[in-house]
């Protein structure tokens, strides 16, 4: 019996071997996840670095 692991998108059991959509369980989960990346749903919160005062470098 092949080892299973949860699909990172929906949590259903999925297999690695013989699965064209790995690590996802299906093409649907793979496409949904790709769409989430494309729309920046996975963006990490950060604090923007303060902008340097560029005027001080003008000659």
PDB file of N, H, CA, C and O in Angstrom:
ATOM      1  N   UNK A   1       0.848  -1.179   0.000  1.00  0.00           N
ATOM      2  CA  UNK A   1       0.000   0.000   0.000  1.00  0.00           C
ATOM      3  C   UNK A   1       0.895   1.244   0.000  1.00  0.00           C
ATOM      4  O   UNK A   1       1.793   1.355   0.835  1.00  0.00           O
ATOM      5  N   UNK A   2       0.657   2.193  -0.939  1.00  0.00           N
ATOM      6  H   UNK A   2      -0.073   2.103  -1.617  1.00  0.00           H
ATOM      7  CA  UNK A   2       1.492   3.397  -0.986  1.00  0.00           C
ATOM      8  C   UNK A   2       1.241   4.306   0.213  1.00  0.00           C
ATOM      9  O   UNK A   2       0.135   4.371   0.750  1.00  0.00           O
ATOM     10  N   UNK A   3       2.290   4.996   0.609  1.00  0.00           N
ATOM     11  H   UNK A   3       3.188   4.943   0.173  1.00  0.00           H
ATOM     12  CA  UNK A   3       2.162   5.952   1.712  1.00  0.00           C
ATOM     13  C   UNK A   3       1.321   7.132   1.259  1.00  0.00           C
ATOM     14  O   UNK A   3       1.372   7.544   0.100  1.00  0.00           O
ATOM     15  N   UNK A   4       0.553   7.663   2.184  1.00  0.00           N
ATOM     16  H   UNK A   4       0.511   7.328   3.126  1.00  0.00           H
ATOM     17  CA  UNK A   4      -0.282   8.814   1.874  1.00  0.00           C
ATOM     18  C   UNK A   4       0.112   9.993   2.757  1.00  0.00           C
ATOM     19  O   UNK A   4       0.733   9.825   3.807  1.00  0.00           O
ATOM     20  N   UNK A   5      -0.253  11.160   2.321  1.00  0.00           N
ATOM     21  H   UNK A   5      -0.758  11.297   1.468  1.00  0.00           H
ATOM     22  CA  UNK A   5      -0.028  12.392   3.079  1.00  0.00           C
ATOM     23  C   UNK A   5      -1.167  13.337   2.739  1.00  0.00           C
ATOM     24  O   UNK A   5      -1.807  13.172   1.700  1.00  0.00           O
ATOM     25  N   UNK A   6      -1.436  14.317   3.580  1.00  0.00           N
ATOM     26  H   UNK A   6      -0.917  14.451   4.424  1.00  0.00           H
ATOM     27  CA  UNK A   6      -2.542  15.229   3.291  1.00  0.00           C
ATOM     28  C   UNK A   6      -2.195  16.218   2.170  1.00  0.00           C
ATOM     29  O   UNK A   6      -1.081  16.735   2.099  1.00  0.00           O
ATOM     30  N   UNK A   7      -3.154  16.459   1.321  1.00  0.00           N
ATOM     31  H   UNK A   7      -4.060  16.039   1.378  1.00  0.00           H
ATOM     32  CA  UNK A   7      -3.012  17.470   0.267  1.00  0.00           C
ATOM     33  C   UNK A   7      -2.843  18.821   0.954  1.00  0.00           C
ATOM     34  O   UNK A   7      -3.614  19.138   1.860  1.00  0.00           O
ATOM     35  N   UNK A   8      -1.855  19.630   0.549  1.00  0.00           N
ATOM     36  H   UNK A   8      -1.230  19.372  -0.187  1.00  0.00           H
ATOM     37  CA  UNK A   8      -1.642  20.923   1.202  1.00  0.00           C
ATOM     38  C   UNK A   8      -2.792  21.908   0.986  1.00  0.00           C
ATOM     39  O   UNK A   8      -2.890  22.902   1.707  1.00  0.00           O
ATOM     40  N   UNK A   9      -3.648  21.654   0.023  1.00  0.00           N
ATOM     41  H   UNK A   9      -3.568  20.847  -0.562  1.00  0.00           H
ATOM     42  CA  UNK A   9      -4.756  22.571  -0.244  1.00  0.00           C
ATOM     43  C   UNK A   9      -6.035  22.170   0.482  1.00  0.00           C
ATOM     44  O   UNK A   9      -6.653  23.001   1.148  1.00  0.00           O
ATOM     45  N   UNK A  10      -6.439  20.901   0.360  1.00  0.00           N
ATOM     46  H   UNK A  10      -5.936  20.227  -0.181  1.00  0.00           H
ATOM     47  CA  UNK A  10      -7.738  20.493   0.904  1.00  0.00           C
ATOM     48  C   UNK A  10      -7.647  19.506   2.066  1.00  0.00           C
ATOM     49  O   UNK A  10      -8.624  19.305   2.788  1.00  0.00           O
ATOM     50  N   UNK A  11      -6.481  18.893   2.249  1.00  0.00           N
ATOM     51  H   UNK A  11      -5.687  19.056   1.663  1.00  0.00           H
ATOM     52  CA  UNK A  11      -6.304  17.968   3.368  1.00  0.00           C
ATOM     53  C   UNK A  11      -6.667  16.524   3.062  1.00  0.00           C
ATOM     54  O   UNK A  11      -6.469  15.657   3.912  1.00  0.00           O
ATOM     55  N   UNK A  12      -7.196  16.235   1.867  1.00  0.00           N
ATOM     56  H   UNK A  12      -7.357  16.940   1.176  1.00  0.00           H
ATOM     57  CA  UNK A  12      -7.507  14.855   1.510  1.00  0.00           C
ATOM     58  C   UNK A  12      -6.228  14.044   1.418  1.00  0.00           C
ATOM     59  O   UNK A  12      -5.151  14.584   1.166  1.00  0.00           O
ATOM     60  N   UNK A  13      -6.358  12.740   1.624  1.00  0.00           N
ATOM     61  H   UNK A  13      -7.233  12.301   1.829  1.00  0.00           H
ATOM     62  CA  UNK A  13      -5.197  11.866   1.483  1.00  0.00           C
ATOM     63  C   UNK A  13      -4.742  11.861   0.031  1.00  0.00           C
ATOM     64  O   UNK A  13      -5.552  11.802  -0.895  1.00  0.00           O
ATOM     65  N   UNK A  14      -3.447  11.924  -0.143  1.00  0.00           N
ATOM     66  H   UNK A  14      -2.789  11.972   0.609  1.00  0.00           H
ATOM     67  CA  UNK A  14      -2.850  11.951  -1.465  1.00  0.00           C
ATOM     68  C   UNK A  14      -1.623  11.052  -1.461  1.00  0.00           C
ATOM     69  O   UNK A  14      -1.069  10.766  -0.399  1.00  0.00           O
ATOM     70  N   UNK A  15      -1.197  10.606  -2.629  1.00  0.00           N
ATOM     71  H   UNK A  15      -1.647  10.838  -3.491  1.00  0.00           H
ATOM     72  CA  UNK A  15       0.022   9.802  -2.742  1.00  0.00           C
ATOM     73  C   UNK A  15       1.039  10.564  -3.584  1.00  0.00           C
ATOM     74  O   UNK A  15       0.674  11.424  -4.385  1.00  0.00           O
ATOM     75  N   UNK A  16       2.296  10.247  -3.400  1.00  0.00           N
ATOM     76  H   UNK A  16       2.593   9.548  -2.750  1.00  0.00           H
ATOM     77  CA  UNK A  16       3.354  10.888  -4.176  1.00  0.00           C
ATOM     78  C   UNK A  16       3.585  10.124  -5.473  1.00  0.00           C
ATOM     79  O   UNK A  16       3.621  10.711  -6.554  1.00  0.00           O
ATOM     80  N   UNK A  17       3.740   8.813  -5.353  1.00  0.00           N
ATOM     81  H   UNK A  17       3.711   8.337  -4.474  1.00  0.00           H
ATOM     82  CA  UNK A  17       4.032   7.992  -6.525  1.00  0.00           C
ATOM     83  C   UNK A  17       2.791   7.848  -7.404  1.00  0.00           C
ATOM     84  O   UNK A  17       1.695   7.583  -6.911  1.00  0.00           O
ATOM     85  N   UNK A  18       2.977   8.027  -8.699  1.00  0.00           N
ATOM     86  H   UNK A  18       3.868   8.243  -9.099  1.00  0.00           H
ATOM     87  CA  UNK A  18       1.888   7.879  -9.645  1.00  0.00           C
ATOM     88  C   UNK A  18       0.885   9.025  -9.614  1.00  0.00           C
ATOM     89  O   UNK A  18      -0.208   8.905 -10.167  1.00  0.00           O
ATOM     90  N   UNK A  19       1.242  10.127  -8.978  1.00  0.00           N
ATOM     91  H   UNK A  19       2.129  10.225  -8.528  1.00  0.00           H
ATOM     92  CA  UNK A  19       0.337  11.269  -8.862  1.00  0.00           C
ATOM     93  C   UNK A  19       0.922  12.423  -9.673  1.00  0.00           C
ATOM     94  O   UNK A  19       1.922  13.024  -9.282  1.00  0.00           O
ATOM     95  N   UNK A  20       0.290  12.722 -10.799  1.00  0.00           N
ATOM     96  H   UNK A  20      -0.523  12.234 -11.116  1.00  0.00           H
ATOM     97  CA  UNK A  20       0.783  13.796 -11.673  1.00  0.00           C
ATOM     98  C   UNK A  20       0.640  15.177 -11.049  1.00  0.00           C
ATOM     99  O   UNK A  20       1.252  16.134 -11.524  1.00  0.00           O
ATOM    100  N   UNK A  21      -0.152  15.294  -9.999  1.00  0.00           N
ATOM    101  H   UNK A  21      -0.649  14.517  -9.612  1.00  0.00           H
ATOM    102  CA  UNK A  21      -0.440  16.602  -9.396  1.00  0.00           C
ATOM    103  C   UNK A  21       0.248  16.785  -8.048  1.00  0.00           C
ATOM    104  O   UNK A  21      -0.044  17.743  -7.332  1.00  0.00           O
ATOM    105  N   UNK A  22       1.141  15.897  -7.700  1.00  0.00           N
ATOM    106  H   UNK A  22       1.378  15.119  -8.282  1.00  0.00           H
ATOM    107  CA  UNK A  22       1.774  15.973  -6.382  1.00  0.00           C
ATOM    108  C   UNK A  22       2.409  17.324  -6.146  1.00  0.00           C
ATOM    109  O   UNK A  22       2.955  17.882  -7.097  1.00  0.00           O
ATOM    110  N   UNK A  23       2.383  17.867  -5.009  1.00  0.00           N
ATOM    111  H   UNK A  23       1.939  17.413  -4.237  1.00  0.00           H
ATOM    112  CA  UNK A  23       1.930  17.296  -3.742  1.00  0.00           C
ATOM    113  C   UNK A  23       0.426  17.402  -3.526  1.00  0.00           C
ATOM    114  O   UNK A  23      -0.067  17.080  -2.445  1.00  0.00           O
ATOM    115  N   UNK A  24      -0.309  17.849  -4.543  1.00  0.00           N
ATOM    116  H   UNK A  24       0.091  18.110  -5.422  1.00  0.00           H
ATOM    117  CA  UNK A  24      -1.754  18.012  -4.408  1.00  0.00           C
ATOM    118  C   UNK A  24      -2.459  16.706  -4.750  1.00  0.00           C
ATOM    119  O   UNK A  24      -1.869  15.813  -5.358  1.00  0.00           O
ATOM    120  N   UNK A  25      -3.724  16.600  -4.356  1.00  0.00           N
ATOM    121  H   UNK A  25      -4.204  17.326  -3.862  1.00  0.00           H
ATOM    122  CA  UNK A  25      -4.477  15.379  -4.610  1.00  0.00           C
ATOM    123  C   UNK A  25      -5.093  15.361  -5.997  1.00  0.00           C
ATOM    124  O   UNK A  25      -5.430  14.293  -6.508  1.00  0.00           O
ATOM    125  N   UNK A  26      -5.246  16.532  -6.620  1.00  0.00           N
ATOM    126  H   UNK A  26      -4.972  17.399  -6.205  1.00  0.00           H
ATOM    127  CA  UNK A  26      -5.926  16.600  -7.909  1.00  0.00           C
ATOM    128  C   UNK A  26      -5.488  17.848  -8.673  1.00  0.00           C
ATOM    129  O   UNK A  26      -4.829  18.737  -8.134  1.00  0.00           O
ATOM    130  N   UNK A  27      -5.874  17.880  -9.934  1.00  0.00           N
ATOM    131  H   UNK A  27      -6.409  17.158 -10.372  1.00  0.00           H
ATOM    132  CA  UNK A  27      -5.586  19.060 -10.744  1.00  0.00           C
ATOM    133  C   UNK A  27      -6.316  20.275 -10.178  1.00  0.00           C
ATOM    134  O   UNK A  27      -5.787  21.386 -10.200  1.00  0.00           O
ATOM    135  N   UNK A  28      -7.530  20.065  -9.670  1.00  0.00           N
ATOM    136  H   UNK A  28      -7.960  19.162  -9.651  1.00  0.00           H
ATOM    137  CA  UNK A  28      -8.314  21.157  -9.099  1.00  0.00           C
ATOM    138  C   UNK A  28      -7.553  21.853  -7.972  1.00  0.00           C
ATOM    139  O   UNK A  28      -7.447  23.079  -7.961  1.00  0.00           O
ATOM    140  N   UNK A  29      -7.024  21.079  -7.025  1.00  0.00           N
ATOM    141  H   UNK A  29      -7.110  20.083  -7.034  1.00  0.00           H
ATOM    142  CA  UNK A  29      -6.277  21.664  -5.909  1.00  0.00           C
ATOM    143  C   UNK A  29      -5.011  22.362  -6.395  1.00  0.00           C
ATOM    144  O   UNK A  29      -4.634  23.407  -5.867  1.00  0.00           O
ATOM    145  N   UNK A  30      -4.364  21.793  -7.386  1.00  0.00           N
ATOM    146  H   UNK A  30      -4.671  20.944  -7.816  1.00  0.00           H
ATOM    147  CA  UNK A  30      -3.146  22.396  -7.938  1.00  0.00           C
ATOM    148  C   UNK A  30      -3.454  23.758  -8.557  1.00  0.00           C
ATOM    149  O   UNK A  30      -2.711  24.716  -8.346  1.00  0.00           O
ATOM    150  N   UNK A  31      -4.554  23.850  -9.325  1.00  0.00           N
ATOM    151  H   UNK A  31      -5.158  23.072  -9.496  1.00  0.00           H
ATOM    152  CA  UNK A  31      -4.931  25.104  -9.986  1.00  0.00           C
ATOM    153  C   UNK A  31      -5.384  26.143  -8.953  1.00  0.00           C
ATOM    154  O   UNK A  31      -5.049  27.321  -9.076  1.00  0.00           O
ATOM    155  N   UNK A  32      -6.132  25.719  -7.951  1.00  0.00           N
ATOM    156  H   UNK A  32      -6.403  24.762  -7.851  1.00  0.00           H
ATOM    157  CA  UNK A  32      -6.567  26.650  -6.905  1.00  0.00           C
ATOM    158  C   UNK A  32      -5.355  27.234  -6.189  1.00  0.00           C
ATOM    159  O   UNK A  32      -5.307  28.434  -5.919  1.00  0.00           O
ATOM    160  N   UNK A  33      -4.380  26.389  -5.883  1.00  0.00           N
ATOM    161  H   UNK A  33      -4.419  25.414  -6.102  1.00  0.00           H
ATOM    162  CA  UNK A  33      -3.175  26.858  -5.202  1.00  0.00           C
ATOM    163  C   UNK A  33      -2.372  27.805  -6.090  1.00  0.00           C
ATOM    164  O   UNK A  33      -1.856  28.812  -5.605  1.00  0.00           O
ATOM    165  N   UNK A  34      -2.262  27.501  -7.363  1.00  0.00           N
ATOM    166  H   UNK A  34      -2.681  26.683  -7.756  1.00  0.00           H
ATOM    167  CA  UNK A  34      -1.554  28.383  -8.292  1.00  0.00           C
ATOM    168  C   UNK A  34      -2.233  29.747  -8.347  1.00  0.00           C
ATOM    169  O   UNK A  34      -1.566  30.782  -8.366  1.00  0.00           O
ATOM    170  N   UNK A  35      -3.563  29.740  -8.374  1.00  0.00           N
ATOM    171  H   UNK A  35      -4.105  28.900  -8.359  1.00  0.00           H
ATOM    172  CA  UNK A  35      -4.305  30.999  -8.373  1.00  0.00           C
ATOM    173  C   UNK A  35      -4.068  31.806  -7.110  1.00  0.00           C
ATOM    174  O   UNK A  35      -3.995  33.034  -7.155  1.00  0.00           O
ATOM    175  N   UNK A  36      -3.947  31.115  -5.979  1.00  0.00           N
ATOM    176  H   UNK A  36      -4.006  30.118  -5.942  1.00  0.00           H
ATOM    177  CA  UNK A  36      -3.677  31.802  -4.711  1.00  0.00           C
ATOM    178  C   UNK A  36      -2.300  32.467  -4.745  1.00  0.00           C
ATOM    179  O   UNK A  36      -2.148  33.592  -4.270  1.00  0.00           O
ATOM    180  N   UNK A  37      -1.306  31.788  -5.296  1.00  0.00           N
ATOM    181  H   UNK A  37      -1.429  30.873  -5.682  1.00  0.00           H
ATOM    182  CA  UNK A  37       0.027  32.391  -5.423  1.00  0.00           C
ATOM    183  C   UNK A  37      -0.019  33.598  -6.353  1.00  0.00           C
ATOM    184  O   UNK A  37       0.566  34.642  -6.065  1.00  0.00           O
ATOM    185  N   UNK A  38      -0.726  33.438  -7.478  1.00  0.00           N
ATOM    186  H   UNK A  38      -1.201  32.589  -7.711  1.00  0.00           H
ATOM    187  CA  UNK A  38      -0.776  34.510  -8.468  1.00  0.00           C
ATOM    188  C   UNK A  38      -1.473  35.761  -7.930  1.00  0.00           C
ATOM    189  O   UNK A  38      -1.162  36.873  -8.357  1.00  0.00           O
ATOM    190  N   UNK A  39      -2.403  35.589  -7.006  1.00  0.00           N
ATOM    191  H   UNK A  39      -2.655  34.686  -6.659  1.00  0.00           H
ATOM    192  CA  UNK A  39      -3.124  36.747  -6.467  1.00  0.00           C
ATOM    193  C   UNK A  39      -2.550  37.211  -5.125  1.00  0.00           C
ATOM    194  O   UNK A  39      -3.196  37.969  -4.401  1.00  0.00           O
ATOM    195  N   UNK A  40      -1.348  36.761  -4.799  1.00  0.00           N
ATOM    196  H   UNK A  40      -0.823  36.146  -5.387  1.00  0.00           H
ATOM    197  CA  UNK A  40      -0.621  37.171  -3.595  1.00  0.00           C
ATOM    198  C   UNK A  40      -1.321  36.805  -2.289  1.00  0.00           C
ATOM    199  O   UNK A  40      -1.131  37.487  -1.281  1.00  0.00           O
ATOM    200  N   UNK A  41      -2.129  35.737  -2.286  1.00  0.00           N
ATOM    201  H   UNK A  41      -2.283  35.183  -3.104  1.00  0.00           H
ATOM    202  CA  UNK A  41      -2.761  35.293  -1.044  1.00  0.00           C
ATOM    203  C   UNK A  41      -1.731  34.749  -0.061  1.00  0.00           C
ATOM    204  O   UNK A  41      -1.987  34.703   1.142  1.00  0.00           O
ATOM    205  N   UNK A  42      -0.578  34.339  -0.559  1.00  0.00           N
ATOM    206  H   UNK A  42      -0.370  34.376  -1.536  1.00  0.00           H
ATOM    207  CA  UNK A  42       0.452  33.766   0.300  1.00  0.00           C
ATOM    208  C   UNK A  42       1.538  34.774   0.676  1.00  0.00           C
ATOM    209  O   UNK A  42       2.588  34.376   1.179  1.00  0.00           O
ATOM    210  N   UNK A  43       1.317  36.033   0.452  1.00  0.00           N
ATOM    211  H   UNK A  43       0.463  36.357   0.044  1.00  0.00           H
ATOM    212  CA  UNK A  43       2.316  37.048   0.774  1.00  0.00           C
ATOM    213  C   UNK A  43       2.565  37.081   2.282  1.00  0.00           C
ATOM    214  O   UNK A  43       1.630  36.990   3.078  1.00  0.00           O
ATOM    215  N   UNK A  44       3.793  37.206   2.649  1.00  0.00           N
ATOM    216  H   UNK A  44       4.552  37.279   2.002  1.00  0.00           H
ATOM    217  CA  UNK A  44       4.160  37.293   4.057  1.00  0.00           C
ATOM    218  C   UNK A  44       4.096  38.740   4.519  1.00  0.00           C
ATOM    219  O   UNK A  44       4.534  39.645   3.809  1.00  0.00           O
ATOM    220  N   UNK A  45       3.555  38.954   5.695  1.00  0.00           N
ATOM    221  H   UNK A  45       3.199  38.219   6.272  1.00  0.00           H
ATOM    222  CA  UNK A  45       3.527  40.331   6.205  1.00  0.00           C
ATOM    223  C   UNK A  45       4.942  40.794   6.554  1.00  0.00           C
ATOM    224  O   UNK A  45       5.702  40.075   7.202  1.00  0.00           O
ATOM    225  N   UNK A  46       5.274  41.986   6.121  1.00  0.00           N
ATOM    226  H   UNK A  46       4.656  42.570   5.595  1.00  0.00           H
ATOM    227  CA  UNK A  46       6.595  42.540   6.419  1.00  0.00           C
ATOM    228  C   UNK A  46       6.447  44.017   6.743  1.00  0.00           C
ATOM    229  O   UNK A  46       5.449  44.655   6.409  1.00  0.00           O
ATOM    230  N   UNK A  47       7.450  44.526   7.388  1.00  0.00           N
ATOM    231  H   UNK A  47       8.261  44.008   7.659  1.00  0.00           H
ATOM    232  CA  UNK A  47       7.518  45.961   7.603  1.00  0.00           C
ATOM    233  C   UNK A  47       8.458  46.511   6.548  1.00  0.00           C
ATOM    234  O   UNK A  47       9.585  46.037   6.400  1.00  0.00           O
ATOM    235  N   UNK A  48       7.999  47.498   5.825  1.00  0.00           N
ATOM    236  H   UNK A  48       7.084  47.883   5.946  1.00  0.00           H
ATOM    237  CA  UNK A  48       8.844  48.083   4.797  1.00  0.00           C
ATOM    238  C   UNK A  48      10.018  48.802   5.450  1.00  0.00           C
ATOM    239  O   UNK A  48       9.880  49.444   6.492  1.00  0.00           O
ATOM    240  N   UNK A  49      11.154  48.677   4.821  1.00  0.00           N
ATOM    241  H   UNK A  49      11.266  48.155   3.975  1.00  0.00           H
ATOM    242  CA  UNK A  49      12.337  49.387   5.300  1.00  0.00           C
ATOM    243  C   UNK A  49      12.120  50.871   5.079  1.00  0.00           C
ATOM    244  O   UNK A  49      11.533  51.265   4.072  1.00  0.00           O
ATOM    245  N   UNK A  50      12.576  51.687   5.987  1.00  0.00           N
ATOM    246  H   UNK A  50      13.053  51.367   6.805  1.00  0.00           H
ATOM    247  CA  UNK A  50      12.424  53.133   5.786  1.00  0.00           C
ATOM    248  C   UNK A  50      13.158  53.567   4.526  1.00  0.00           C
ATOM    249  O   UNK A  50      14.248  53.080   4.227  1.00  0.00           O
ATOM    250  N   UNK A  51      12.555  54.473   3.805  1.00  0.00           N
ATOM    251  H   UNK A  51      11.669  54.869   4.048  1.00  0.00           H
ATOM    252  CA  UNK A  51      13.169  54.973   2.580  1.00  0.00           C
ATOM    253  C   UNK A  51      14.325  55.906   2.938  1.00  0.00           C
ATOM    254  O   UNK A  51      14.204  56.777   3.799  1.00  0.00           O
ATOM    255  N   UNK A  52      15.422  55.701   2.265  1.00  0.00           N
ATOM    256  H   UNK A  52      15.520  54.994   1.565  1.00  0.00           H
ATOM    257  CA  UNK A  52      16.579  56.573   2.479  1.00  0.00           C
ATOM    258  C   UNK A  52      16.271  57.947   1.902  1.00  0.00           C
ATOM    259  O   UNK A  52      15.578  58.078   0.893  1.00  0.00           O
ATOM    260  N   UNK A  53      16.787  58.939   2.550  1.00  0.00           N
ATOM    261  H   UNK A  53      17.350  58.832   3.370  1.00  0.00           H
ATOM    262  CA  UNK A  53      16.603  60.296   2.050  1.00  0.00           C
ATOM    263  C   UNK A  53      17.567  60.481   0.882  1.00  0.00           C
ATOM    264  O   UNK A  53      18.755  60.733   1.083  1.00  0.00           O
ATOM    265  N   UNK A  54      17.053  60.355  -0.324  1.00  0.00           N
ATOM    266  H   UNK A  54      16.088  60.150  -0.487  1.00  0.00           H
ATOM    267  CA  UNK A  54      17.900  60.390  -1.513  1.00  0.00           C
ATOM    268  C   UNK A  54      18.414  61.796  -1.806  1.00  0.00           C
ATOM    269  O   UNK A  54      19.402  61.953  -2.522  1.00  0.00           O
ATOM    270  N   UNK A  55      17.759  62.819  -1.264  1.00  0.00           N
ATOM    271  H   UNK A  55      16.956  62.692  -0.681  1.00  0.00           H
ATOM    272  CA  UNK A  55      18.200  64.188  -1.514  1.00  0.00           C
ATOM    273  C   UNK A  55      19.596  64.461  -0.941  1.00  0.00           C
ATOM    274  O   UNK A  55      20.315  65.315  -1.460  1.00  0.00           O
ATOM    275  N   UNK A  56      19.977  63.765   0.092  1.00  0.00           N
ATOM    276  H   UNK A  56      19.393  63.071   0.513  1.00  0.00           H
ATOM    277  CA  UNK A  56      21.271  64.017   0.708  1.00  0.00           C
ATOM    278  C   UNK A  56      22.419  63.567  -0.196  1.00  0.00           C
ATOM    279  O   UNK A  56      23.566  63.957   0.021  1.00  0.00           O
ATOM    280  N   UNK A  57      22.113  62.734  -1.227  1.00  0.00           N
ATOM    281  H   UNK A  57      21.181  62.417  -1.404  1.00  0.00           H
ATOM    282  CA  UNK A  57      23.159  62.251  -2.118  1.00  0.00           C
ATOM    283  C   UNK A  57      23.238  63.044  -3.405  1.00  0.00           C
ATOM    284  O   UNK A  57      24.111  62.787  -4.234  1.00  0.00           O
ATOM    285  N   UNK A  58      22.349  63.999  -3.588  1.00  0.00           N
ATOM    286  H   UNK A  58      21.640  64.207  -2.914  1.00  0.00           H
ATOM    287  CA  UNK A  58      22.386  64.799  -4.814  1.00  0.00           C
ATOM    288  C   UNK A  58      23.581  65.767  -4.738  1.00  0.00           C
ATOM    289  O   UNK A  58      23.873  66.343  -3.690  1.00  0.00           O
ATOM    290  N   UNK A  59      24.249  65.922  -5.867  1.00  0.00           N
ATOM    291  H   UNK A  59      24.012  65.454  -6.719  1.00  0.00           H
ATOM    292  CA  UNK A  59      25.388  66.843  -5.919  1.00  0.00           C
ATOM    293  C   UNK A  59      24.994  68.170  -6.486  1.00  0.00           C
ATOM    294  O   UNK A  59      25.832  69.065  -6.601  1.00  0.00           O
TER     295      UNK A  59
END
